[in-house]
């Protein structure tokens, strides 16, 4: 049974740990993340970008797969199914399909329009008991064709959006999606502290969790980050394990070409990556 992310994030904020959002791309991803969360007794957020939703044949297919797995795998830890970087229309479509949480990324709109659209979605989510994430200041890197340079959010704009009643806020603090370039300046903890000062108890979200050094992750959590998004790292781990299997010629031995065998090393690599992150974020045994 899917739950809103509200309770798990409030608990994380109070307990000074963070819940991982791990993006799903197919059945293997979903199964690996759900099983790891159960084994680690950790709450978890499954993230779905609009591109991944399309790839997996639409949001209803995703909801059906996730609900079916929770039941058949006997998953008892809290699981939220969350739209990542959603458009206004995407958020509405996911609400209709049965997601338990959505992100509306209005960061590219003028602030007035971001406020108006966020307000409308907050009202719908509150009525249905869903959680909603908003974003201020674009996150750098590329995600589904949206490219940002890792800007830092304006703390006053953050307050304006958090006051609308969103569940959690993604504020740009110099973080980016994908692999970090060598000349990356690091996270701006000044911005994070200033945002925290303005928004008070609002759980904050750190996007682009892949490649941020562990000490920075821990510091961000101590400053109010309660949700950290991971996607690229699982993709890299899956690809590396699959490459190794094929390069070792294992797909040519016996029935090694069977997708259940071919994808097994990648599946295990995702599990190992997710567990490592849950340890780092401090969410193990917090279900």
N, C-alpha and C positions, 0 to 999 in steps of 0.2 A: 504493500500500500504506500503510494507516494505521499510525502508530506511537504509542507511549505518549509523553506529554509530558515524561517524566522526564529524558531525556538533553538535550533542547533547553533545559529550564529550568535544569538544573545548569550547562550551558555559559553560559547567559545570566547566571546569578548570578555565576559566576567572571569573566565578561568584562564585567561591569557594564553590561549592556544588558537590555532586556526583550522578551519575545515577546508579540505582540498576540493576544488572543482576540477574534475578530470573530464576532458572532452571525449565524447564517444564518436567513433567513426563507422562502426559496423558491429556485428554480433560478437566477434572475438573481444573487441575493446570493452563492450558493455559487460560481458560475462567476467572478464578478468578483473575489472574494477569492482563489480558487485561482490565477487568472491573474496577479493582482498579486503574490502571493507568489513565483510562478515568475519573473516579470520582475524582481523585486527581489532574487532569490536569498535569500529570507528564510524561516526556519521559520514555521509558522503554526498556530494552534489555531482550529478551527471550533467555536463554541459553539452549543448547542441548548438552549433553555429547554423545560420540559415543555409549555408552551402552544404554542410553535413546533413542537414534535415532533408534537403533536396536529393542529395546523393542516396540517402536511405529511404527514398520513395515517399517522402512527406511525413509530417508530424504525427499523423494518426498511426502510421506504421511504427514509428519510434515508440510512441506511447504503448502500443500493443506489445511490442517486443520487450520493453522494460517491465511492464506489469506482469507479463507472462513469466519472465525470468525471476522476478522477485518471488513469485508464487512457487515456481518449480524448483528453484535453488534453495528455498526456505530462508530467504533473507529477512532478518528481523531488525537489523540496524536501521536508523532513519536514513531514507534516501529521498533527495529532492531531484526532480527532473527540470532543468533550467535552460531557458533559451539564452544563448550567449550573444552579445552584441546585436540584439534584435532591432529591427526597424519597427515603426509604429504598426504597420500591417502584419509583420511577422509576429509581433507580440500578441496581437488579437487572434491570429490564426492558432498560435500555440495554446492560448487560454481555451479556445474552442476545442482543440484536440485533446486536452486533458493534462497539459503540463502543470506542475505544482508551483512553478516559479518562472518568472521571466525577467530578462534585462531589456530595458529600453535604452538604446544608446542614442540620445538626442544631442550628443556633444558637438555635432557638426552644424546644428541649427543655431540661429541667433538665440540668446538666452531666453527671450520672451516666448519663443515658439517651443523651446525645450520645456519650459515651465508649463505651458498650456497642454502639451501632449502628455507630459509626465503626470500631470494632475488627473487627466481623464483616465489614464491607465491605473493610477493608484486607486481611484474610486472603484473601478471594476475589480481589481485584485482584492481590495479590502472586503468587498461584498462577497467574493467567492472564497476568501480565506487563503489566498495565494501570496507568495512573497514577491517583491519587485525590487530590482536593482536599477539604479540610474547612474549615468556617467557625466562627469564634468572634466573638461580638458582632455584632448584625445590621447590615447595610449599609442606610443610609437610603433614602428614596424608595419608589417602588412598582415591584415586579416581579412579574408574574403574580398580582396581588392581595395580595402580601405587602408591607405598609407598615412601614418602620422609620424612625427619626429620625436615623440616622447616629451610632449610639453608638460609643464607643471600647471595644475589646476589653480584657479583663483579661489582662495578660501571663502570669500564673500559669496561667490556664485555657488560654491558647495553648500553653504548654509541655506541659500535660497532654495536649492533643490531638496536638501534634506528636510527642510521645514514642510515640504509638501506631503510628508508621511511615507516616503519610500522606506523599505526594510533595510536596505544596505546601499552604500555609495562607493562607486569606483572613482577615485580621484587620481588623475595623472600625477605621478611624482618622479618623472624621468624614466619610468619603466617602458619597455617595448615588447612587442610580440616577436616570437621567433628567436633566432640566435642573436646574442648581443655582439655588436661590433667591438673591435679591439680598443677603439677610442671612447668607449662608453664612459660617461662621467659618474655613473653610480646613481643610487637612489637619492632623492632630495629629502632628507629627514626633516629639514627646516619646513618644507612645504607640508609634509605629513603632520608635523606637530601643530602647524598653524591651522590646518584643516580640522584636526582633532579638537583644537581649542574652540573652533566655531561650531562644530556639529555635535559636540558632547558625546553622548552615548551611542551614536549611530555606528553600527558595525561597518568597518571600511574594507574595501576589496582591493587586492593587489593583482592586476592582470600581468601576464607575461612572466609567470613564475619560473620558466625554464632559464637556467643560466645565471640567476641572481645568487651571489655568494651566500653561503649558509648564515654567516654572521649578520648580513644585511636582512635576511629573511627573519631571523630571530629578533632583531631590533625593531623591524616593522611590526611584528606581532606585539611586542611590548608597548608599541605606540598606538595600538588600537586596530590593527589589521586582523580581521576575523575570518577572512575567506581569501584563499590564494588559488589562482587559476593555473592549471598545468595542461599543456597540450603537446607542444613540440617535443618535449622530452620523451614522452611515451611513443611518439611517432619515430623518433630517432632510434630508440631502443628496439622497437618492433622491426624496423628496417635492417638494423645491424644483425639481429639474431636470424632473420630470414636469409640475409645475404650469406651468412656463415654456413647455414644449413645447405644452401644451394651450391656454394663454392666447395663445400666438402663432398659434393656429389651424392648427398643422402637422398635427394629426390629421385635418383636413378637406381637406388637399391630397393629391392622388393617393391612394396607399394608406397614408397616414400613420396610419390607424387600426389597421393591422396591429400586433399586440402586439410583434413583433420590432422595429418602428420606434418605436412608442409608448413602449416601455420602455428603448430604447437610451440616451437621455440620462441616465436614472436609473442605469442600469448603469455608465456612464462616471463618473458622480458618485461612486458607491460605490468604484470603482477609485481615483479621485483621493484620496478620503478615506483609504482604507486605506494608500496609498503615503505620504501625509503622516504618518500615525501610525507607520508602520514607520521612517520617517526620524527622527521624534522619539524613538521607543523605542530606536533604535540597532541594529535587527535586520537591516538591509540587508547583503547579502553575508555573512551569518552561517550560511547553510544548509550 
